[in-house]
Structures are given as structure tokens and as C-alpha cells.
Amino acid sequence: MLYGVTLARAARCFATSPAIVSDSGCVTYAALRERVDRLAAQFLSNGLKPGDRLGMLLLNCPEFIEIILACARTGIIAVPLNTRYARAEVDAVVADCEPKAIIRHSALPEPSKRARWEVVLDQEPIEGRAEELSAPFHDPDAVFGLFYTSGTTGRAKGVMLTHRNLLANTMACLPVFHMRPGSCHLHAAPMFHLADFPGMLLALASGGCQATIPRFDAEAFCSTVARRRVSVTVLIPTMINFLTLYPRLGDYDLSSLELMVYGGSPIAPEVLKRAREKFPGTKFMQGYGMTEASPILTLLLDEHHTPERMLSCGRPPFGVEVKVMRPDGETTDIGEAGEIAGRGANVMKGYWNQPEATAQAIRNGWLHTGDIGMQDEEGFFYLVDRSKDMIVTGGENVYSTEVEAALYAHPAIREAAVIGIPDPQWGELVTACVVVKDDAAVTDKDLMEFCRERLANYKIPRRVVFYSGELPKSGTGKILKRALREPFWEGRARRVG
């Protein structure tokens, strides 16, 4: 279905417009359709059929887009894998979904279990004859792809997203994504993840073109934006933070950048403030959601980035319902914290081979996010914290994002994450894990006093742990608080105080 409403349509409406630009040149929409059809024919000639899984272990590249579209053309289920997975993690996903084929880059781990057909994309071409193809696959409720969650808690789960799920998300976001013929979307965040993945479909739907960089790097990002005249990109807050601190940022002409979408984790107001100063002609939009929602649940538009709304994650786009629930399933009152839940055509079909986890996540038609939030009188939602990141100290609840926002306001801080560690007196102790800028010096007492001016006494970090380099992150750039907590909670049956 997605092939017909995205690439096939674009090839008719924007045949001579650029679809993909790279160092190899420009591929028009008409040429992209021919390339995808040949690729799809090659998949079928190698024994793949609708419903078979095709594993993708690839860095960001134009071929990623072509493979995804060839899967949509044939009904083969795409399985994009996290490029930061260790071999054991790759093996676990392969064992779970049993792909018939695997296409990977030689620099990334080779699965222990061989697939029926394997291709090392940077070493061998994939070609086929398009005349061998039958009509495009069309089943709106068929699984389009398995998108494995990052595994920050327990076993990674394969999120089953259908053609209808992803189309619903595309239609919800299209009016506000600033894409049109002549626009250029840069894939700088990992394409395997749902934070960036929808950019492919949005560009196709609007007739815009796409560019890629293999991995996020401040210099590569800036040079590509300047060279390709990039107009739209999606970044994780940690990437935006690094950009604002990049000393050569002013050397590049970044004036073409019309919209920067951020999401994947909350952003500290101080980081966003710096970003708006560094990119004065760029609009900012926050997307909040999760893989299971394809992924958007709410959007905070640029015009809503006011002092009163700065901490909001926005309102649901058309076609998506969101509410805040109490533990008994009732809707909370305005301003009352509870679990955020959503429903709509964008909500996943379920978890691959995990019916119990599916039943736990989707209850009475609502997708339960596990995130704690609240809603105001005008329908704006506020993400208070991830439920698993809440700290209980001395009977008081402390939400880590509020403490992190205070820490990021300190001029010496490059990165910060707040966790709870066990304490015999208080149950849990508020602990700050920080990375200091190279040219700065600060003590734990300095940071505690800085927070004291901004936070209630019980929220102030009682311990500060300094890290060198950067804090541990998932493949999408999220800080792995589980990895930060682990040394403190090792050997304990309970992970709360």
C-alpha cells in the first residue's frame, strides 16, 4: 500500500524532480521508481515473498531508502536493526524474527546465524529486472516493518507497524513538516529508528528530496546542510546540544534550514534556548511519541515555543487521541499527573511473538506509554518523566527531567542525567551524572548550590558523579540511565528504595 501512495504517486507527479541527492549524483523520482522496481524483482527472484522478513543492518545511506521501498513494493517485512547493537544483540533479534534475508554493511556485526540470502551492500550490488514484477503489494493492515525497541528495559521487542499505521502517521505530520517540491530532508539521526524513519515517507508524499550522512557528526551535519541546502531535519536533543557547542558552527551557511524537529527524549530549556540563538532563521518543532505509535502522539509547533509552553510536548495532531490516565483507567483532572495513553490508526498492531506484552501495552484500545505527564486547559500535554525514572526520596517524588533542566542551565555542563541510587536513610538519593565542557571546571558543591537556587531542597542532587567523554547512549542518542544506575543497584532484588 505505501509504495502506491508514496513512490508510485511521486513518480507520476514529480517525475523529473530530485528524489535523492548524494555524492554519486541526483536520482529523480522516475529513476528512483525504476531502481526500486529492479531491487524488488531481485528480492523475489531470491525466494522472498510477502510476509518474509528482511533484516537491514545499515548505516544511513541512499540504499536504505531504496530497500525500504522495495519491501513496500513486494510485501516483504523490513526489519531495520540498531547499528550500535553488539553481535549478541543482533543475534537475539535474528533469532526472534528469523529473517529470510539480511542486507548489511561490512563495518557492522555479522549475525552468527546465516540467512538464506545475505548481501554485504558496500561490497556487492543488488540488481534485478523490473519486467519480472507483478502488481504492487496492497494490504493496508499487513505488517510493513518490525522496529525493535532500544532495549533500555529488558528484552527488545519487535514493534509490528502496518502500512496503515505508517500512512496515518505521515498524514498527521504532513501539514506541519515544511516539505514541498524542492525541499531537502537530511537524515542525520539513525534511519533505523522511528524518530527519523518517517522523514522518508514525508519527503515522498510531498515531492521533496532526501540526503543522508552515515552517522551524526557536527562537521558532517553542517557541511551537508550547507552543500545540499537542507531545509528540514530531525535530531535527538543530545545532537542539538552538540551542535550548539560546536566551535566551527559559524563557518557554515546554514540559512537554508527551515525546520528542525527534535524528539526521542525531553530537551532542557537551556539547550533549546542556545539552539534558537545559534539557528535564528530556523523553526523548531518537538515530536513526542514512541515506536509503538509510528511514532507521533503530540507535536509542539514553533509558535507554541513560548515561555509558558516551553516544557510542553504539544498537542495531538489530527487523527490521534491522547489522554492522561489514573491507575484505575479513569482520565485525570486538568493538571493532575498520570500515565499518558494514546489511540488512533497510528498505533501498532502489536509486538512480534509477544502477545502478553501486547496485551499489557494496549488495554481497552489505548496504548499505554509508561510515561508520566499531565494536561492543561488548552489541551497541551506536559511530559513529567518516564515512570521508571521517578525517584522517591524521603517519601517525596522527584522527576529527573526537572533536575536535569536545572543542571543544563549551568554554563559548565555539557551533558547531564539524574538517577536515584539506594540510600539507607532516604530510600533513594538524587544523583547527578554529568560531563563538564572541556574548558570548564566545576565541583559537586558548585552544582548543588546552583540547583539550590532553582529547586526545592529535596530535589537537589545529594551526589554528583563526573564522567569523561560522554554519557552512555542508545543507538538513537538517548542517554542510557539504566547503564548509569546499574553499578549502584547491582546485587539488589529491588531497583527502588
N, C-alpha and C positions, 0 to 999 in steps of 0.2 A: 504493500500500500504506500509506504513512504517514498519508494522510488517514483511512483506515478505522480504524486503530488509535489515532489521536490525536484529531482533531477530531470525527469521527463518533461515536466512543465517548464522548467527553466531553460531546457534545450530548445523548446519551441518559442518561448517568449524573449529569451536573451541569448540567442544562438551565437552571436559574434562577440558578446561581452566576455571579459575575463572572468574565469571561474576560480582558477588557482594561479598564483604568481610565486615563482621561486627562482633560484639561481639558474635553473635549467630553462627558464623562459616563462611564457604565459600560455596557459591552456584555456581555450574558450569553452563555453558551455556545450557547444556542439561537439567539440573534440573530447570533452570530459565524458559525455554520454557514450561515445564510441569506445573510449578506453575502459569505462566501467562495464559495458556490454561484453567486451572481449575478456575481461577479467572474470566476469560471471560465467561465461562459457567455459573458461579454464577450470573453474571450481566444479562445474557439473561434469566435465569430462574426466575429472579425477575422482568421481564417485560420490561427491557430496550431493545431498538432496535436502529439500525443505525440512527443517527441524533438527538437522545435524548441527553440531556446534563447531565453530571455527575459532581457535584461540589466537589472540593477537598480542604479541609481546614486542611492542614497537615504541620507539621514541616518536615525538611529534614529527610528522613528515607528510608531504602531499599524498603519498601512497596510503596512508591511514584513511584519508577521506575516500579514496577510490575503493578500498577494501570494504569499508562500511557500506558504501552504496551498492557494491556488488552483492553483499549479503542481503540488502533490502530488495535487490532485483530478483533474487532466487529463493528467498525464504529461509536461507541458512541463518542460524542464530550466531551473531557476533559475540565474542567473549573477550573484550579488551582487558588486559591484565596490567596490574600495577607494576610499573617499571622499576620500582625500588624494592620489590619483593626479593627475598633471598631464595635460593633454589628450593629449599624445603617448603616455602610458602607457595611457590609456583607449582610444585608437585602436589600440594594439598588441593589447589584449585583444579588442576588437571584431573586428579582422582575424583573430585566431586562432580565435574561436568562432563568428563570423558569426551574431549573434542576429537572429531574425526581428522581434523587438520590443524596445524599450528604454523603460523607465519610469524617469524621473529627477526630481530636484529642480532647480528653476531656478537655485539657487545653485551647482550643481556643473557641471563641464565638459560641454559638448555634443560628442558624438563627431563627427569630421569626416565619417564615412561614415554616411549615413542608413539607418535600418532600415525595413522595410515598414510597421511601425506604431510610432509614437512618442507617448508621453504625458508631459507635464510635470505631475507629480502635484499640486503645490501650486497649479496654475492651472486644471486641468480634472478633473472627476470621471470615474470609470470605473464604469459601471453596465451590468447585463445582466439577462436574465430567466432565473431558475433552472429554469423548466419546460422550457427547451431542452436541459437536460443529460441525458446518458446515465448509465449506471452509473459509479461512481468507478473511476479507473485502478488496476489492481492488477498489478504485476510487481515482485516483491522485488528482482530483480537489474538492473532498469533504472536508468539514471543519474538520480538525483534532482537533483543540482546540480553545477555546476563552481565550485570555490572556488580562485581564483588565489592562489598563494603571493605573499608580500610582495615578492619580487624582490630580496632582500638580496644574493643572488649570482646574477648572470647573468639570463637571460630568465625572466620569470614563467611558471609552469606552471599549467595548469588541472587541478586535482585532481578526478577523477571519483569522487564519492561516490554510492553507490546507496541506495535505500530501505532495503535490508537493513543496509548499513553504519551508517547513522544510527540505525536502530532498535536495533541491537546496542549502540551507544554509550549510547543512552538507557536501555536495560535494565540496563547495567552500572553506571550512575551513580545511577539512581533510588533505590536503598535508602539512600543516604547524603546526599541533597541536601536533606533537611528540607522538601520540598514536599508540601503536602496541601491539601484544600479550605479556602479562607480564607487561604492563604499568598499573598504577593505577591512576584514576582520582578522586580527592576529591571534593565532593560537600560541599563547605563551605559557599558560597553565597546562598541566598534563591533559592531553586529549582523551586518555583512557577514562578519565573521571567525569562524573556528571556535572561538576562545576563548570567545565569548559565544553563538554561534548555538544550541548545544544547549539553552540555557535555555528556548527556545521550546517544544521538544518535551517537556522535563521538566515544564514547567508544564502543558501539555496532558495529559500522561499522568497527572498527579496531581490535576487539577481545581483547580489554583491559578490566580491571575490574574497579569497582566503589566502593567508600566508601563515607560515609556521616557523618556529625556531625549535631545535631539538629538545632543549631544556631551558628553563628560565635562567637568565643571566642578565644583570643590569645593562652591561655593554651591548650584548646581543639584542636585547629588547629595544634599547634606544636607537641603535644603528638601523634595525629593521623598520621601526616606526618611521624614521627619517627617510630611509631609502624607498620604502613601499608606500609612503603616505598613508599609513594606517589610520583608520578613523574610529574603530571600535576594538576593545579587548576586554577580556575577563581575567581578573587576578585574585589571588588569595591575599588577605591582609598582610601576611608576612612579606610577600613580594612587593607590595606597595611601600611597606616600611623600608625595605632595602633600596627601593628606587629613590625615596626621599633623602636617603643618606648617601647616595652615590655621588662622589665628588665631581664627576665629569658630566653630570646631567645637563648642565648649561651649555655644553659643547654641541649638542644636537638640536636640530629643528624638529620639535615635537608638536608643532602647532596644528598638524592635521588631526590629532587625536581629539575626537569629538566626545566620546563616551568611554568611561572606564567603569566597568561593572565589577563589584567586589562581593565576595561571599565565601562560604566554606567555614567561616568561624567569625565571631564578633571582632570588630575593629575598635581599637582605642580611639577616643575622640582626638587625642593629641596627634596620633598618626594621620587621621583623616584631615585634620587642620593643616598639617605640614603638606599633605598631598595636594590640597586645594591651592596652597600658596605656590607650590612647585609647578602645578599644571593649571594656570589661571584660566585658560580657554577651554578646559575640559569639564564636561558634566560628569557627575558621579551618581551611580545608582547601586543600591545594595540589593542583592538577591538572597533571600533566606529560604532554606528548604533542606531536602535530603534526597539521597539517591532514590529512595522509595517513592518519591513524589515527582520524579522525572526532570528536574528536581525542585521546581519553584513552588513555594507556598505563599510567600509575600514578596513585594517589591517596595523599596523606598526610593521614590523618584528624586531627581536632583532638586526640584523645587521644594521638596519636603525636608531637605537637609537644613532645617532651621535650628536655632539653639534649643527650642522646646522639643524638637523631634529627633535630635542628633542620636539619641540612644535607641530610637525605634528601628525595627526591621521592616516597617512599612505595612501595607495593606494587601490583601489577596488580589491578584489580577482577575479579570473576568473569567468565570468558569471554575474557580477554585473557592471552596468554603474552608474557613479556618475558625476555630474557637478554642477557648481555654476551659479545661475540664477539672473538676474536683475528682478525688479518688473514686467517688461513687458514680461518676459519669455525668453528673449534673454540670451545667455551664456555670462558671464563676461569675461573680458580680464584677462590675467595672472596677479596675484597679486591684483586683484580688488575684494573687498568684496561683497558678495551677499548671497542669500539663497541656502543652499545645497539641492540637489534633487537627487533621485536615481531611477533606474528601473531595473527589472530583474525578474526571476522566483521566487525569494525570497520575492517579495513584496506582502503584504497581499491581501486577497480577498476583504476586506472592514471592516467597523465597524458594529457590530451586532445591527440591528434595528436603525441604524443611517445613512440613505442614504445621507442626506445632508452633514454630517461630512465627509463621504467617498468621496463625490464629491469635497469637499474642499481640502482634503488631496491628492487625486490622480487626477491630471489635465494633460490632454494630454498624459496619460501614465506614468507620472512622479510622484513619491511620494515626496511631499514637506515636509521637515523635520521641518521647522521653526527655524533651526539653521543657524547662520551666519558664513560663512567661506570663504576661498579663496584657489586657486590652484597655484602651482609653475610650472616652465618649465618642470619638470620631472614627473609631474602627482601626486605629493604629495599634499594632502589636509591639510588645517590648520583650525581647529575649533576656530573661534574668540570668539563666545559666543552663548548662547541661545538668540534668538531675544527678548524674553520677559525680559531678564536680562540686556539689554543695558541701560545705564544711560546717560541721556542728561543733562549736567550741563553747564550753560552759553553758550549754543549753540554748545558745543563740545561733541562728543560721547566718552564715556568711557566704555570699555568692562571689565566686572568684573573679568574675569579669569586672566587678566594681573596683576591687583592689588592684587588678591589672591596669585599669584605666588610670588610676592614681599614679602607679609606678611609671607608666609610659609618659606621663606629663613631666617626669624628671629629665632634665637635659642630658644626663649621663647614660640613660638606659637605651640600649639597642633592642633587647628582647626581654620579655617578662612573662612568667606563668606562675599562677598561685595554686598551691595544693594544700591539702590537710595531711599532717603526719601525726602518728599516735603520740599521745601525751597522757601520763597517768593522772594528772590533775584536771586538765580541761577536756579530756576525751580526744580532741584533735587540736593541733596547733596550726594556726595560719602561717604558712611558709611561702616565701617568695623565692623563685628560681630566676635568676637574672643573668644577662650578658651585658657587660658595660662596653660602651664605644671605645675604640682604640685609643683615642686621645683624651679620655676622661678618667677620673679617679673618684671613687665614692666608697664610703664604708657602709656597713649594715646599719649602724646607728644613724647615719645621714638619711638613709632611705626610710627608716622607721619614723624619724622626726618629720620628714617630708610628707609621709602619709598621715601623720597625726594631724596635720593642718587640713586634711581633706576628708578624713574618715572618722567614723565613731571609734571609740577606743577598742572595742572588741574586734574590729575589722583590721586593725593594724598588724602587719606581719610581726610575729614574735621571733622569727628566724629568717635569715637571708642566706641563700646558698648561691655562690658565684660560679658561673660556668664560663669556659673559654670557647671561642669559636662561635657556635650557635647551639641553641637548644635542639634536642632530637625532634624530628618531624616525620610525618607520614609522607606517602608519595604525592599527596595533594598539597603539601606545605603546612598542614596543621601541626601545631606543637603537640607532641605525644605526652600528655600528662601521665598516662599510665606508666610510661618508662621512667618519668621523674619520681613517681610515687613508689615504684617497686622496691628500691633499696630500703625505704623506711618501713614498709609493711611486710617485708619478707619473713616467712615463717609464721605469720598470723592467720588464723582461720577467718577472721573478720577483717574487712578493709575499711571499717568505720569505727570511730571512737565511741 
